[in-house]
């Protein structure tokens, strides 16, 4: 049986993740490909995020008992981690070499695996390609640019990302595809009225009567000055609005070291929680009235759900969330005016538009695109061998 149209064996695909955002992006595609006979997908998990809330709890939410492969990676320092990622994946490929590998987003795992794949000649597909903040101080921006520079196929979540790749960076148009935002596939799968009722009841919250805060980027949480500004911002906003703050383990550690954690916990209208698994977080988000964040994914989730989002950054790699009316970039100068203007519903500040192809069908479009690409590539390779080229 020619299950891939070219060979007698299914096409072997590695789908790689190493953080909670990666899980959210990779698993919908993995589950879609598992149902298709032309390929043999394997979910490769690297332990860049290792706490249950950021890793294994989320596998359970998606109905994945265990990844096909787990590769442990030490978490001490970028250089050590990147070297370990490259070495570990290259070693694994000696035993189980894929026909191609899919990486998602902009995390260190995606960069390390991409570099390893390029080094050993395995084609690379980048899911969520073409996002640009044009802020060179962000490690994620460097990762995005490097991954896109070595990829063979680029799968863009928005038309702007597609244009970045084709018009501004000269990528071949036939290998750049606007497939939509795969995070929305996961979001739609996880949203549940019953789960929302359960989570707000657990924390004693009223529907739509609270905001959510999430911060984890080093530029925001690693210095005393910036952490103190976040503290003062939350203190001021919580004067009018209850704030729920599910805290990333890294943020909790740095805020504790900087002496900010105890001050946050002492604020009467700021509820500091442990990090939440994805299904609980997304259903809590669905009942909130607004979001304060520095996360890329949360900007997208807020936009899909029509929530005002205030992003504590000077730039965003997801400008479509700003253009649609959901996302507002805030800093030390404009926070007070921006938040009050939007939440008090001044004219022109409340309209939030839908975003094209953020519809829960991205995994299906993506599987179609990569199958067509692989069939064509395989046919050309076979033709070249037959002609002696």
C-alpha positions, 0 to 999 in steps of 0.5 A: 500500500502506498500510504504516502503516494510515493513510498511503501511506508508512511512518512515519519514526522517528528512533532516537537514541544518543550513548553506549555505553549508548544504543547498547545500548538503541537498537539492539535496537529499531532492528533490530526495526523494520527488519523491519517494513513500517509504519515506516522507522527511522533510527539517528542517532548523535551523537558524545558518546562518541567512542572506538572502545570506546565507540562504533564497535566496538559497532556492529560487535558488533551487526552494524550497519555504520554508523549512518544518520546521524552528527552530530559534537558537541564534547565541551567542557562541558555548555552548549556540548555541549547547545547543539550537540546542539539546533542539530545535530538541529534542522538535520538535521530541516530536511532529514529531519523524522521523524514521531516520535523515540525517545530512551533513558535519561538522557544529554545527547544524549537531553535535547538531542534531546528539547528540539529535538524538542519545539521543532519539534513532533516527538512524543517517545518516551522509552525507559527512562522513569520511573527516579528516584534522588531525588538532585538532585546527579546530572546524570542525574537532572535529565536524566531528569526533564526528558526525561520532562516533555516526552515524549509516550509513556513506556516504563518498564523496571520496575513501579516506574518506571511507578508513578513516572510515573503515580502520582507525576507524573501522566502519562496512564496510556494513554501509560505502558507497562511494556515491560521492560528493553531492555538485557537484549535486548542482553545476551542477544544478546551472551552467548557461552560461546566469547566468555567462554572467550576473554576470560578466557584472554586476561587469564589469569583463572580462572572466577569467581575475580575481581571487576570494578570500573567507575567513571566518575561525576564524583561518584566520580572527579573529586575527590582525596578520593573517588578516594583512597577508591576506591583504598583500597577496591580495595586492601582488597578486593583483599587477598582477591579479584583485581579487574579494572578496565576503565577508562573513558577519562574516569576514566583521565584524571582518576585520572592527573591526581589521582595515583591511576592509578599507585597503582592500577596498582601494586596487585598484585591489581588489573588495570587494563585499557583500556575494553572494547567491550560484547561483551567486557565483558559476557562478562567480567562473566558469568565474574566473581564480583562487581561494584563499580560506579557505573554504572546499566546494570551494576547491571541486568546484574549483577542479570540474571546473578545477580551480587552488585553493590556500587554506590558511591552513596547512592541508585540510580534502579534500586531493583528491583536492590536489591529483587531481592537483587543490588545493595547500596549502599555508602559509606565507613561500610558498605563493609567489612562489606557486601562481606565479609558478601555475598561470604562468603555469610551467611544472607539475603544471597545470594538473587537473584530474577528481575525481571519482563519482563527477558527479552530481548523488550522490543524486540518489546513496544516496537515493538508499543506505539509502532505502536499509539500512532502508528496511534491518533494518526494516525487522530485527526489525520486525523479532526480534519482531515476534520471541520475541527477 
